[in-house]
Amino acid sequence: MTYPNYDLEIIQQETYFTLCENTNLGIQQWIKNEYLKWENEMPLSKTDVSTTFLSVKQGEKVWRVDNECDGYMLVKKENGEVGWLPEDCF
């Protein structure tokens, strides 16, 4: 999710993520709930954010990008990939 494509339509809200239609791109993306905001009763992304769920191997090094969200942590892998991992992986 990157600027200027912040306009969304809510499809399905879950505990940690909300499935949204990115109306500018015409694709569905899971957005972390903490990154959603409402303006004039319309949902928007607060900022650029990864919509990727990562997989890692035990012992693989990652760096925390955002550990302030419920249930998941936004991390960066050594290869540069940025995405979400369940916090119980740590």
Secondary structure, DSSP 8 states (H G I E B T S, - for coil): --TT--BEEEEEE-SSEEEEEETTTTEEEEEEGGGEEEETTEEEESS-----B----TT--EEEEE--SSSEEEEEETTS-EEEEEGGG-
